[in-house]
Amino acid sequence: MKFSVTWLKDHLETDATLSEITDCLNAIGLEVEGVEDPAQRLAGFTVAKVLTAEKHPDADKLQVLSVDTGAGDPLQVVCGAPNARAGMMGVLGQPGAVVPSNGMELRKSAIRGVESNGMMCSVRELELGEDHDGIIELPDDAPVGHSFADYHGSSPIIDVAITPNRPDCMGVYGIARDLAAAGLGRLKPIAFPKFDASGECPVEIRTDDAEGCPAFYGRVIKGVKNGPSPDWLQQRLQSAGQRPISLLVDLTNYLMLAYGRPAHAYDLSKLSGAAIARRAKTGEQVLALNEKTYTLDDSMVVIADDKEVHDIAGIMGGENSGVSDDTTDLLLEIAYFDPPRIGVTGRKLGLASDARTRFERGVDPEFLDDGLDLLTGLIVELAGGTASGKVHAGAAPGDAKVVAFDTALTAKLGGVEVAGDEQRRILESLDFAVSDDWQVTCPLRRHDIEGPADLVEEIVRIHGLDKVESVALPRAEGVARPTATAEQILERKLRRAAAASGLNEAITWSFLPEAEAAHFTATDDLWKLANPISEDMKVMRPSLIPGLLMAAKRAATRGSTSSRLFEIGRRYFRGSDGMSDERATVGVVLSGEKVARGWANGKAAMFDAYDAKASALELLAAAGAPADKLMVMEPVVDGEGTQFHPGQSATLRLGPKKVLARFGMIHPATLKAFDVDGPIAAVEIFLDAIPQKKAGKGPVSFARPSFTPPALQSVTRDFAFLIPTSTSAADLIRAVRSADKANITDARVFDVFEGQGVPEGKKSVAVEVTLQPQEKSYKDADLKAISDAIVASAAKQGAELRG
């Protein structure tokens, strides 16, 4: 939230410097994100008087001015403004000054052959408004040669980050209250302009939705004159980043920004009958002030008349009933809306506004009457008119929360000693009522106060967060014990292994759009958020692959030709008991070129399913899984796996039912759903399925056992088997290795052949087996016995030794 120091001092009587104000804001938990000084942007612009104005000799629409700057001889300036004339006071930008609106640096130059020493400036060029019909005209008593920034009263602008739990500081007055409580000055009472209310309100005002709109107040003001706002009002709105529109609109914005209280003004001539707060009818539409039409449903609160909807309650007014320059009679509305309903409506419509930000966080329900009177007084004072009596429809929440408080909690929870009297002063300065027995009654605007711990936070932050000393946590004597859990250690190993294999770690959102998430699991199994950040982050991810696919797509659109991404995180499902089920997972996506095109290999080589399999096996081995014992089986598991290409994917299992990972090429339908160009290989490893090592007995040793090389040289033997084409080589290798575990240390396929000499329906698979003698060298009988065992074990897979 932005505001000027001048605006702050409207409500806070203080002599504090800008530095002291920002330091105090940070100390009380209102983080200052930035400070902007408009005077710096106006450096080099001075108040000047036009002495003479002569027609340019070579241009009909230009004049040559003689300008008094109050220093030395008058300067010659070429100007094209129609209102430039002798005797007027204006603003001169001298050589070296930078025009705020376009960043142009002024310099001495010749315009149509006539020397010009700077530029006479308009309101728009100095970013003080939208007027660009002529140069700025200042009063005749403006001091010639004086800095325009000082004359204009430019005030530093402070940008403060307001956390969602502090809607009471969504107005300058609330920030001033906190600063006054911290001792930076005195909070000024709100100045209510006086006005006379006469007669009853001629418009019926009611609420037909006591849940969505508990309170709906209003009154009519007739005979107003709309027009531009006074300078003081425009300056305050501009400091907050608001564009002045017209007096009536600006005053409603001023009430919101100054006091955190949104309100709305309707042109009375555009209303038909009663003004009603009610629930929308499904399918109703409203043309909002942003010139977009929104279709509503029956969960949304609206303000309507007898004819149509005019306002999306608490979010944005309607174009059809907004005030204009011709407005003479208006209806003022100020209401209290149910905060969660405002948030849900805004998300459904994808509509954000300053009013929504305040209403969904919770405005002050006690400031309805005062807010309406304050706005009415300002309108009558500045725009004239006669106000009617007020109408109260419904009532705002009025039950204040009472919290029993113990002053000792401040030191216990806050880590700082604060005297009891000072604690009472702080709470009372924030409008908390404190009884003698420390029963604390909270102001209604403080929706965030739920218990004693919240009161401790208030006391500590006003006392000064910077006064809380840093204290080291207690530490046990002796050698520090490991603090990482087995799961954390496993994830660290996997990160190192993945990075060592050339993968780059990605951290994606745990939330996904519903359509993308539903592509990876049944909709009923999705864990949907009740209060999502946006519609694109509505459900918890059932798989890590969608987020990685989106990351690979973003990289590709930015020119990357290859993405090798991995992520370690959680998948989320709705458990059988209705609770969330989290599962630790590793996801890998290989997209684009595996090897770039070149003279040695020709075209670029793309990733394939075997790359995914190699990555899966490498990471499983790093995770402690028995990678050499895993079975490669079909990809579909209980209806899952359809995101992979059926002919180019598989699962890695420890037994027929225990799936440790799935890998392969992403299905073209999945690529289309995510608008990603293929081919793309992917891996998903289910860490929760990997069997854990049993805890051993005796003392824990952190050192690896020393490596002792075998005393005897290993022996290799080659076997060529004929196996059915439907049998996988992995099954054959597994059978060979299990034939004699004491002697066989490795087995690998080195050749596969189908064709002439091989019976139809079969393939020849050549296997190299490594044998490691232990205590003595093998004899011929030993090797024959092992070979026979290998052939017998392979026969169980339908293999026969090739003759």
Secondary structure, DSSP 8 states (H G I E B T S, - for coil): -EEEHHHHHHHEE----HHHHHHHHHHTT-EEEEEE-HHHHTTTEEEEEEEEEEE-TT-TT-EEEEEE-SSSS-EEEEE--TT--TT-EEEEE-TT-B-TTT--B---EEETTEEE-SEE-BTTTTTS-S--SSB--B-TTS-TT-BHHHHHT---EEEEE--TT-GGGSSHHHHHHHHHHTTSSEE---------B-S--SS-EEES-TTT-SEEEEEEEES-------HHHHHHHHHTT-----HHHHHHHHHHHHHS---EEEEGGG--S-EEEEE--TT-EEEBTTS-EEE--TTSEEEE-SS-EEEETTTEEBGGGB--TT--EEEEEEEE--HHHHHHHHHHHT---HHHHHHHH---GGGHHHHHHHHHHHHHHHH--EE---EEEE-------EEE--THHHHHHHSS---HHHHHHHHHHTT-EE-TT-EEE--TT-TT--SHHHHHHHHHHHHHGGGS--------SSS------HHHHHHHHHHHHHHHTT-EE----SEE-HHHHHTTS-GGG--B-SS-SSGGG-EE-S-SHHHHHHHHHHHHHTT-SEEEEEEEEEEEEE-TTSSEEEEEEEEEEEEEEEE--BTTTBS-EE--HHHHHHHHHHHHHHTT--GGG-EEE-S-BTTB-TTEEEEEEEEEESSSS-EEEEEEEE-HHHHHHTT--S-EEEEEEEGGGS------SS----S-------SS--EEEEEEEEEETTS-HHHHHHHHHTT-TTTEEEEEEEEEE-STTS-TTEEEEEEEEEE--SSS---HHHHHHHHHHHHHHHHTTT-EE--
